[in-house]
Amino acid sequence: MKIHLILLSLCLSLFSSVLLADDNADGTALKPNVSQPYVVKPGDTLWDIADHFFKDPHRWMQIWERNLYITNPDLIYPGNKIWFDPNAVGKPLAKATTDSTNADNTAPVAAAPHYKKSAGINHARIMTPDEIKTVGGLTLVKPSPRIIVKEVQRVEQDIQPIIVLPELLRRTMIFPADEDFPTVGYILDSTEPRINYGANDVVYLRLGITPKVGDRFDIFRRGHVVEDIANGDDLGVLMHHLGQIQVIETQGGIYKGRILFAFTEISRGDLLQPAVDIGQKIRPVVSQYNMQGRIVYLQDDTNEVSSNQIVGINLGSRQHLQPGMRFSVFRQGREVTDQRTGNTVQLPKERIAQLVVLSATSNAAMAIVTEARSPINLGDSVRPYGR
């Protein structure tokens, strides 16, 4: 069976290879007075060329077989040369250069491959460099790498990276419970009967000071009391920073302002405090003090947080904390049973995250999680980075 298939394939190949020659012999298919080679024009395809010259577009494959320098029959380009006459195909167009260099003493361009003879048609020919440029084909390029030698540049001082943190604009804090939060007024209502407000909304303000048009105020809302997990004492009241507002009009003691930006929804009664300009850039530093604290607040009072979320810790300015200080978060190791002795073993603490302090009050601080290997929970311990 395999022998029959091979013989059938050879017969089809032989019939295909002589088909154009037969057409040319009786002159019925190939148009008369066709100069060879035919030079491909913009928009030509082998299908159209076969239809034009042989009145049968399906003959495109026979044309391709006579011009095997075309590696992809779907990609022919203006300037490619097409031969129809097998006798013309077999004739070399120019004397091939066989020396190691060309006439102009330049390295030779890669020659087209020698094609095998099949069905009595001589495909064995070598195109000259000029022909390759005209009809296409692959060229061999041998790049010459260049080695650049430079002296090693040494940095005398440590590079101090600067982190850009939009979260620095948000001044949510744990305000000491034994102090009164300093406010200068509150949001009275809005120009429209709405419950909640956001960016660009215009609202009325009640202020205990006389502001000027253009003055800005931070908006706060009182939250719950935060308990120190370490000893059960009250650390302070959580003051949520909601956004910022700017005075745009003053009328008889009631002032009108436009909300510049909002982290969350703003409502009537929310407190106002003179705006504090805080940049969004912070330079991470390592504390020189050895201390240990706990996670006492998780953003939005969730059960756990991860990277790019806010946490509160029970360390503050009294412990010399300042914005930019880096801390590591540790989780208490589990208690496991030693299968051989039956005793209970306390596994060591595992480092699970890193923090950067954003702001600090007297005995508490807010920090952002810059890296987390696993979720952070209330009660996880914190220590200065590297200690």
N, C-alpha and C positions, 0 to 999 in steps of 0.2 A: 504493500500500500504506500509506504513512504517513497519507494522508487518511482511509483506512478506520479505522485505529487511533485517530485523533483523534476521529472521529465516534462510535466505539464507547465511548471513554472518556467523552465528553460525555453519552452516553445513560445509562451506568451512574451517573454523578454525578447526573443529573436524577432517575433512578429512586430512588436512595438518598435524595435530599433531600426527596422528596414521600412517602416511605414512611410516616413517622410521621404525617403529615397524613391519609393515607388510613385508617390504623388508628384515629386519633381520630374520623374521620368516621363510621365504622360502629359505633364503640364496642366492638368485639370484643376488641381487644388491650389498650388502655390501661384500667387498672382505673378504675371509676367513682368519683366524688367525690374525685379526687386534687387537692389544693390545690397550686398552683404559685406560686413555685418549690418544689421538693423540697429540703430542707436536709440535706446529707450528715451522716451519723452515724458515730461511730467504728467502724471495721471495714468500711465500705461500699467497694465497687468499682463501676466502671461496668458490669462484667460482671454483678454481682449485681443492680444496679438495673435493668438491661435485662431480666433474667430475672424479676424481681419484678413489674414494671409491664407488660411486653410479652410475657411467657411465652416469650421467646426471647433468651438471653444474647448471641447474635451481633449483636443490634441495638445493642450498646454504641457502635459507631462512629457510628450515626446520632445517638445522644444527644450524643456528643462534638461532632459538627458543629453542633449547636444551641447549644453552650456553648463557643465557641472561646476564651473567656478562660482556659480550662484549657489551659495550654501543654503539659502532659505528661499523657496519659490514664492513665498508671500512677501518677500522684501526685495524688490528690484528698484533701482534708483536711476534717475535721469543720467545719461552718460554710459550706462551699462551697454555692452555690445552683445547682440543676439545673432547667432548663425543658424540658418535653416538647411543649407546644403552640407551633407556629411563630408563631401570632398573639400569644401572650404574650411570646415572645422579642423580637418586633419593637417592643414598647412600651417606651418609656423609663420607668425606675422613679422617677426624680426629675429635676428640672430641673438640667441641667449648669451648672456655674459656668464662665463664660468670661472673667471679669476676671483681671487679673494677680495678684490676691490674693483669698483667701477671705474669708468674712464676718468671720472673727476676725482679719483683717489679717495672716494668715500666708501664706507662699509656697504656691502650689497644689501638690498631689501630682500626679505624672505621671498623665495620664488613660489609660484603656485605648485601644487603637488603634481606628480606624474600620474595620469589616470590610466587605468588598465584598459587593454583592448577588449571590446565585446562586440559580437555580431558583425565582425568585419570592419568596424569603424575605428579609425585610429584616433584615440583621445590623448595619446602621449605627446604632450607639448609643454613647453615652459614659457610662461608669459614674462615679458621684460618688466623692469620696475615702472616704466611709463605706462604700460598696459594695466598693471595692477592698480595704479592711481586712477586710471580711467574707468575700469570696469569693477573695481572693488576687490575685496579679498582680504585676508588676514596678513598683517605684517608683524614681524618679530622685533620687539623692542627690548633691549638689554639696559635697564637703568643702572646708572653708576652712582651708588650711594656716596654721600659726602659726610665725613665725620667732623663734627664741630667739637673742639676741645676748649673748655673754659675752666677757669679756676672755681673751686667751690666757694660759694658765698655763705658766709657765716653770720648769723644774727646774734648780736651781742646781748640783746635784752629779750626777755620772754614776750611773746606776742599775746596781748590781752584782747580776746575777742569781744565784740560788742553785739549783744543780742537785741533784736528789734521785737518788742512785745506790745501789740496793741492793747493787751490786757492791763498795761500800766495806766491807761486812761481811766480804768474803773477802780474807784477808791473804796470799795467795800471793806469794812474794817470791823474788828471786835473792840468796841469802845468800852473803856473801864466802867464797871457798874457803879463805882462810887463817885463818878463825875457826871456832870450834866453835859449832854451833847450840845455844843454851841450852834444855835440856829439864829437866823435873822428874819425868818418869816416862813410862809408856806404858800402852797398853791390854793387859790380861792375857788376858782371855777374856770370854765372855758367860754369862748365866744358862742359856742353852740352847746345845746343840752346833751352832752356826752358823758360817759362814765370814765372811760380811759382815753389817754392821749399818747401821741407818739411824735416822732421827728417832724418838724415844720408846723405842728399845731400851735395855735395862738391861745394863750390862757391868761387869766387875771391873777395877780399876785398880791398878797398882803404882806408888807414888809415893815419891820420896826426901824429901818434906816431910810434915808432919802437917797435913792440911787440915781444915777445918770443914765441916759439912753446909751446903750452899748455895754453896760455892766453885765457880767456873767455870774451865774450861780449854779453850784452843783446841787442836784436833787437827791435826797435821801429818804429812806423809809425805815422805821424802827422794826427790827425783827425780834427773835426770841433771845433769851439769856443763854449764853454758852457756858457750859460747865467744864471745869478742868477735870479730865478723866483721871489724872494722877492723884488728886486729893479730894475731889468732890466740891471744891470751892467754885464760886461764880467768877469766871474770867471777865465777863462784860456782856454788853448787849450787841448783838449783830446789827450793824447799820449797813443796809443795802444801798449802794450807789446806783441810782436809776438812770441818770443822764445829766444833761446840762441845758440851761436856759439863758436867754439874753433879753435884757429889757429893750423894748422897742418904742414904748410910749408911757408917759406919766400923766395921770389925770386925778387930781384931788385926793391923793393918798392911796388910790388904788392903781396899781401899775399893770401894764400889759407887756407880756413877754412871748418870745417865740422859742420853742424847744429846738435846740441845735442838733442834739443826737440823744438817743434813748437806748439803753441796754435792755430794758423791759418796759412793760406798760406803766404809765404814770397816771396817778389819780389825784383827786381833790384831797387836801390835807397833807400831802407829802412835803417834807421839810426842805428848807433852802439854806445853803451855806455859801459864803463867797467862794468862787471857783478858784481852784488851785491848778496852775499850769504844770503839767507833768509831761515830760518827754516820753517817747516810745522806745528809747534806747537805754540799755542798762549794761554796765560792765560787770560780769561775774567776778566775784572775789571769794576767797576762802577765809573763814573766820580763824582768828588767832586764839580764840577761847575754846576750851573743851567743855561742852555742855551736852545735855540730853533732854529731849522733850517728847511730846506726844502729838499725834494728829487729833484735833478736837473739833474740827468742822470740815464737812465735805460740801462742795458746791451744790447748791439747790437742795441741801439736806438729803442727798441720795444715800444709798447704802454703801456705794463704792465709787471710786473715780479712777481715771487713768490719765494718759498724757494729755497736756494742754488744758487741764481743768484746775480749778482753784481749791486750795485746802487752807485751813487755819491751824496754827500750831501754838502751843502754850509757852512760847518764848517771845520776848519782846525787847524793847529798847533797854530795859533794866538789865538784860543779859547781853547788851551791846550789839543787838541785831540791827542791821541796816539793809536797805534795798540792794540787791545784787548778791547777797551771800548765798552760797551753795550748800545744800544739805542733802544727806542721804537718808533714805527711808528704809527701815528694817522691820521685818515681821518676826514675831516671837516664834522660835522653833517649836515644833509639835512634841508632845509627849508620846513616846512609843514604848512598847514592851520588848525587852531583850528576849528573843525566843530561846536562848540557851540558858540564861540565868533566871528569867522570869521577873527581873527587876524593871522598874520604870525608868526610862532614860529621857532626859530633856535634850532635844536636838538644838544646835546652835542657831542664832539668829541668821536670817538670810536677807541680803541687800536686795530690795525689790524696785526701788525708784530713786530718782533725783529731783530736787526742788531748787527753785531760785526765789528768794524772798522778794516780794513786790512792795510791801509797806509794813510798817510796824508801829504799834501803839506801845504803851508802857509795859504790858505783860502778855501781849499776844501779837501775832504777825500773820499776814496773808501771803501765800506763796503759790507759784504755778508749778505744776508737774511737767518737767521738761523731758523726762524719760521714765517709762514704767515697764517692768518685765512682767508684772502681774498686778491685779487691781489693788488699790489702797483702801484700807478700812479705818474706821475710827479706832484709836488706841494704838495704831502702829507707831513705833518709836522713830525719832529723828536725831541725827547727829551731824555736826559739821562735816562737809565732804572731806574725805581723806583721813578722818579720825575714827 
